[in-house]
Amino acid sequence: MTSKRMTAVLGQLGVTQVRYVSPVHRGAAKGLVGRVYEQVEREFGVLAPSLVLLSPAPQVLAASWLMLRETLLAASTVDRAAKEAVATAVSRANTCPWCVTVHSTMLSGLAQGHELADPRLREVTGWARDCGTADGAVAHEPACPAAQAPELIGTTVLFHYYNRMVNVFLTDLPLPPGAPRLALSPVMWILDRRMRPAAVRSHQPGTALDLLPAAPLPPDLSWASGDPVTGDAFARGCAAIDAAGARSVPPSVRDLLLTELGTWQGEPRGPSRAWADSAASVLPAADQPAGRLALLTALASAQVDRSVVKAFRTTQRGDTALVELTAWASLAAARRAGTWIPVGATHADHDTSTRHAGP
């Protein structure tokens, strides 16, 4: 397949990979969606399907991009390669093959293929892997330095969120439907050529903040308070997704999921969906499809399939409601994961320059 053809295939990824909802096409993007698309293309290098899938809910799209941009792209104390190592490790732990493929490719490009030999990248990868469970996070030494917490814990929380949304709405690999698996290597080569120049550029912190109104930082996100821009980004983004949850998630479902998450320590659920059926059975009959979808999205996103989505659509048919419910459930689980990551010493006690990017 020629490079020109590969570029065309890559251009199709943004909309053709998305399932269950109809995303906004680039040419039809107006208002808030148009503003976000322009920023994503300019600063991320491509219009990523992991963001396009959110476009039926503009406020959720803006929140998701805002938190990603101000954490992954705008570096302060942690370089992009280290954050890509975190993204890859979290995605592996969450069994998100789409994210693993994309972010491991980016990591390898930034590290020039030497990521396995780089001790600082190995260290931050081990930290991110261990922080997938409460027990692992507490046992890992050293803890995340306070000066690095907004970026390292922020990246961890973000990918717990994105992995769940991607598992629900995208296919396993970054290929359009019907494309042969053999096309993956050249597609990823072109994707890397599009994204890496943006990844190595300096990104001014805070330029995406005006996409959403200011909001207070919730107590469970105290790890973000050490950096004003990151804290502001998460405060605005979480407020927007909380508002989306209030619109599209029945109160009984919100209460049920938050109760389940209150005791969740990162352990896997399944392999069947019987646990979700049992948990949702206490809800009013009309809320049970939403409850089942929210529970599975938060705690076993790979188990969401067409039947689960179809059942939800019998009560709420619109794409906006589907994106808002799954985004709220995904972020609730991600925020819970952030609460069990210990924050250690301050900047003065560690070398936290962009050259040293691990705990």
C-alpha positions in Angstrom: 0.0 0.0 0.0 1.4 3.4 -1.0 2.2 6.2 1.4 -0.6 8.3 -0.2 -3.0 5.5 0.4 -1.8 5.0 4.0 -2.3 8.7 4.6 -5.9 8.4 3.3 -6.5 5.4 5.5 -5.2 7.3 8.6 -7.5 10.1 7.8 -10.5 7.8 8.0 -9.6 6.5 11.4 -11.2 9.4 13.3 -14.8 8.5 12.3 -14.8 5.0 10.8 -13.4 3.2 13.9 -16.0 4.6 16.3 -18.9 2.2 17.1 -22.3 2.7 18.8 -22.4 6.5 18.1 -22.1 8.8 15.1 -19.2 11.2 15.7 -19.0 14.7 14.3 -17.1 14.8 11.0 -14.3 17.3 10.7 -16.1 19.4 8.0 -19.3 19.6 10.1 -17.6 20.5 13.4 -18.9 23.9 14.6 -18.9 25.8 17.9 -17.2 24.0 20.8 -16.5 20.8 18.9 -14.9 22.9 16.1 -12.6 24.7 18.6 -11.5 21.4 20.1 -10.9 19.7 16.8 -8.7 22.6 15.7 -6.6 22.4 18.8 -6.3 18.7 18.7 -5.1 18.7 15.1 -2.6 21.5 15.7 -1.2 20.2 19.0 -1.7 16.5 18.9 -0.8 16.0 15.2 -3.9 14.0 14.3 -7.6 14.1 15.0 -7.4 11.1 17.3 -10.4 8.7 17.3 -10.1 8.5 21.1 -11.3 12.2 21.1 -13.6 12.1 18.1 -15.7 9.4 19.8 -16.7 12.0 22.4 -17.9 14.5 19.9 -21.7 13.8 20.3 -21.3 15.3 23.8 -19.4 18.6 23.2 -18.8 19.4 26.9 -17.4 16.0 27.5 -15.1 16.3 24.5 -13.8 19.7 25.7 -13.3 18.3 29.2 -11.4 15.3 28.0 -9.2 17.3 25.6 -8.5 20.0 28.2 -7.3 17.5 30.8 -5.2 15.6 28.3 -3.7 18.6 26.7 -2.7 20.3 30.0 -1.3 17.0 31.5 0.2 14.9 28.7 1.3 17.7 26.3 2.3 20.6 28.5 5.4 19.4 30.3 6.7 21.0 33.5 8.7 18.6 35.6 8.1 15.3 33.6 9.1 14.8 29.9 6.7 13.4 27.3 8.5 10.1 27.0 8.0 9.3 30.7 4.3 10.2 30.4 4.0 8.0 27.3 5.6 5.2 29.4 2.9 5.7 32.1 0.2 5.8 29.4 1.4 2.5 28.0 1.7 0.8 31.3 -1.7 1.8 32.5 -3.2 0.8 29.1 -1.6 -2.7 29.4 -3.0 -3.1 32.9 -6.4 -2.2 31.7 -6.2 -4.5 28.6 -6.8 -1.7 26.2 -5.0 -2.9 23.0 -5.8 0.2 21.0 -4.1 2.5 23.5 -1.2 0.2 24.0 -0.5 0.1 20.3 -0.7 3.9 19.9 1.2 4.9 23.0 3.9 2.2 22.9 4.6 3.4 19.3 4.9 7.0 20.5 7.1 5.9 23.4 9.4 3.9 21.2 9.7 6.9 18.8 10.5 9.4 21.5 13.0 7.0 23.2 14.5 6.1 19.8 13.8 2.4 20.4 15.8 2.3 23.6 12.9 2.5 26.1 13.7 -0.9 27.6 17.3 0.0 28.3 16.5 3.4 29.8 16.5 3.0 33.6 14.3 6.1 34.2 11.6 4.8 31.8 11.7 1.3 33.3 11.3 2.9 36.7 8.3 5.0 35.8 6.8 2.1 34.0 7.1 -0.1 37.1 5.5 2.7 39.2 2.5 3.1 36.8 2.0 -0.7 36.7 2.1 -1.0 40.5 -0.3 1.9 40.9 -3.0 -0.1 39.1 -4.1 -1.5 42.5 -4.3 0.1 45.9 -2.0 -2.6 47.4 0.6 -2.2 44.6 0.6 1.6 44.9 1.2 1.6 48.6 3.9 -1.1 48.3 5.9 0.7 45.6 8.9 2.7 46.8 9.7 5.5 46.4 6.3 7.2 46.3 5.5 9.8 43.6 7.4 13.0 44.4 5.0 15.8 45.2 6.4 18.1 42.5 5.7 15.4 39.8 2.3 14.3 41.1 0.2 16.6 39.0 1.8 15.2 35.8 2.5 11.6 36.7 -0.7 10.9 38.7 -2.6 13.1 36.2 -1.4 10.9 33.3 -2.3 7.8 35.2 -5.9 9.0 36.0 -6.3 10.2 32.4 -5.5 6.8 30.9 -7.7 5.0 33.3 -10.4 7.2 31.9 -9.4 7.0 28.3 -8.8 3.2 28.3 -12.4 2.7 29.4 -13.9 4.9 26.8 -11.7 3.4 24.1 -12.6 -0.1 25.1 -16.3 0.7 24.8 -16.3 2.7 21.6 -13.2 1.7 19.5 -12.0 -1.5 17.9 -9.0 -3.3 19.2 -6.5 -1.8 16.7 -6.1 1.6 15.1 -7.3 0.4 11.7 -10.5 1.3 9.8 -13.0 -1.6 9.5 -12.0 -4.1 6.9 -8.4 -3.0 6.7 -6.1 -6.0 6.9 -4.0 -6.5 10.0 -0.9 -6.4 7.8 -1.7 -2.7 7.3 -1.0 -1.9 11.0 2.7 -1.5 10.7 2.7 1.1 7.9 -0.3 2.9 9.4 1.5 3.2 12.7 4.6 4.4 10.9 2.6 7.2 9.3 0.8 7.9 12.6 4.2 8.3 14.3 5.4 10.7 11.6 2.3 12.8 12.2 2.3 12.8 16.0 6.0 12.9 16.9 6.8 16.4 15.7 3.9 17.7 17.9 5.2 15.5 20.8 8.7 17.1 20.8 7.4 20.7 20.5 7.1 22.8 23.6 3.5 23.4 24.5 2.6 26.5 26.5 0.6 25.5 29.7 -2.9 26.8 30.1 -3.9 27.7 26.5 -6.9 25.3 26.5 -8.3 26.3 29.8 -10.8 28.8 28.3 -12.7 26.0 26.7 -14.6 25.5 29.9 -15.5 27.7 32.9 -13.5 27.7 36.1 -14.5 25.3 38.9 -13.2 24.3 42.4 -10.8 21.4 42.6 -12.6 18.4 44.2 -10.9 17.0 47.4 -10.2 13.6 45.7 -8.0 15.4 43.2 -5.7 17.0 45.8 -2.7 15.4 44.1 -3.2 18.0 41.2 -3.0 21.0 43.5 0.8 21.3 43.2 0.5 22.7 39.7 -2.0 25.5 39.2 -2.6 24.8 35.5 -3.0 21.0 36.0 -5.3 21.6 39.0 -7.4 24.1 37.0 -7.6 21.8 34.0 -8.8 18.8 36.1 -11.2 21.0 38.1 -12.8 22.4 34.9 -12.9 19.0 33.2 -14.3 17.0 36.1 -17.0 19.7 36.7 -18.1 19.4 33.1 -18.2 15.6 33.2 -20.0 15.6 36.6 -22.6 17.9 35.0 -22.9 15.4 32.1 -23.5 12.6 34.6 -26.2 14.6 36.3 -27.9 15.0 33.0 -27.7 11.4 31.7 -27.1 9.1 34.6 -30.1 8.3 36.8 -29.5 9.2 40.5 -29.9 5.6 41.6 -27.2 4.5 39.1 -24.8 7.2 40.3 -25.3 6.2 43.9 -24.8 2.5 43.1 -21.6 3.0 41.1 -20.1 5.3 43.7 -20.9 2.7 46.4 -19.2 0.0 44.4 -16.2 2.2 43.8 -15.9 3.1 47.5 -14.6 -0.4 48.2 -12.9 -1.2 44.9 -9.2 -1.6 45.2 -8.3 -2.1 41.5 -9.2 -5.8 41.4 -10.6 -7.2 38.1 -14.3 -8.1 37.8 -15.6 -11.0 35.8 -14.9 -12.9 33.7 -18.7 -13.1 33.2 -21.1 -10.2 33.6 -23.1 -11.9 36.3 -21.7 -9.6 39.0 -23.0 -6.5 37.1 -26.4 -8.1 36.6 -26.6 -8.9 40.3 -25.5 -5.4 41.4 -27.9 -3.7 39.0 -30.8 -5.9 40.1 -31.4 -3.6 43.1 -32.2 -0.7 40.9 -35.7 0.3 39.7 -36.4 -1.7 36.5 -36.2 1.4 34.3 -32.7 2.2 35.6 -31.2 -1.3 35.3 -29.8 -1.0 31.7 -28.1 2.2 32.6 -26.8 0.7 35.8 -25.4 -2.3 34.0 -23.7 -0.2 31.4 -22.2 2.2 34.1 -20.9 -0.7 36.2 -19.3 -2.5 33.3 -17.8 0.7 31.9 -16.2 1.6 35.2 -15.1 -1.9 36.3 -14.8 -4.2 33.3 -15.0 -2.0 30.2 -13.9 -4.8 27.8 -17.1 -6.6 28.7 -19.3 -3.9 27.2 -20.8 -5.1 23.9 -23.6 -4.3 21.5 -26.2 -6.0 23.7 -25.3 -3.9 26.7 -25.5 -0.7 24.6 -28.7 -1.8 22.9 -30.4 -2.4 26.3 -29.4 1.1 27.4 -30.8 2.6 24.3 -34.2 1.2 25.1 -34.4 3.8 27.9 -32.1 6.6 26.5 -31.7 6.6 22.7 -29.5 9.5 22.0 -25.8 9.4 21.3 -25.2 12.3 23.8 -26.7 10.3 26.7 -24.6 7.3 25.8 -21.3 9.3 25.7 -22.2 11.2 28.9 -23.0 8.1 30.9 -19.9 6.2 29.9 -17.7 9.2 30.4 -19.0 9.9 33.9 -18.6 6.2 34.9 -15.1 6.0 33.3 -13.9 9.2 35.1 -15.4 8.1 38.4 -13.3 4.9 38.3 -10.3 6.8 37.2 -10.6 9.3 40.0 -10.9 6.5 42.5 -7.7 5.0 41.2 -6.0 8.4 41.7 -6.9 8.4 45.4 -4.8 5.4 46.4 -1.5 6.6 44.8 0.8 8.0 47.6 2.4 11.3 47.1 5.9 11.5 48.6 8.6 14.1 49.1 8.6 17.6 47.8 10.7 18.9 44.9 13.5 19.9 47.2 14.1 16.3 48.1 14.3 14.9 44.6 15.8 15.7 41.2 12.6 16.4 39.4 13.9 18.0 36.2 12.6 16.9 32.8 15.7 14.7 32.6 14.6 12.7 35.7 11.0 11.8 35.2 10.4 8.8 37.4 9.3 8.4 41.1 
